[in-house]
Amino acid sequence: MKAEDVGGGQAAKLNKHEIRSKATRRALLDGAEKIFFRDGFELAQIDAIAEEAGRTRGAVYAHYESKAHLFLSVIERRMQETHDRGKIFMAKETAAGLSEREAFRKYYIKLYEPAWAILMLEFKLYALRHPSELKKLRRMFKELLNLSVSDALYEMGPHASRLSKEVRFSGLMSMVSAVVLDMYFDPDVMTLQKARVLLGGVFDGLVSEG
């Protein structure tokens, strides 16, 4: 057998291992997201997350050093996914003839994946309850804002209130969390249709025309 054949076999095994590890991490993050949404960070159990993911408790700790590490990994993944989906949506709608503002408004009032809004509430509550980590978690949240606000597709322009676009974007996102919370709390009062009308009004108040 040639030396390069041995090396190739090792590389193939490594690649298969990486593929399995990636699939396990994805399953764990998917399972964790469902459990954190259902139970909140404090009450979420590693065993429940492992069961939801179809993995073992040992698999959780093989990839994440703690429940907090897993929770923050869920948030980080969601931050990137939210931005990526928004970018795709914006590109599609602007290509169809909408202005960037109109496309952004349409995306905003869709309440894209409401579970994410509740997870962001959990993230902020976690940060407040863990003051030793608050500075780091604030930095994470600012990275989310920078990821979205600094991108041209989320350009909000100057505003009569003189509030920065970062402040207004933060307000828009906070309003989504509040409205989604009301939808889950009392869906008879805050229906999806009413929520979208309400968020449209908030958007119009914070994002200038042109």
Buried (B, 14 or more C-beta within 10 A) or exposed (E): EEEEEEEEEEEEEEEEEEEEEEEBBEBBBBBBBBBBBEBBBEEBEBEBBBBBBEBEEEBBBBBBEEBEEBBBBBBBBBBEEBBEEBBEBBEEBBEEEBEBBEBBBBBBBEBBBBBBBBBBBBBBEBBEEEEEBEEEBEEBBEEBBEBBBEEEBBEBEEBEEEBEBBBBBBBBBBBBBBBBBBBEEEEEEBEBEEBBEBBBEBBEEBBBEE
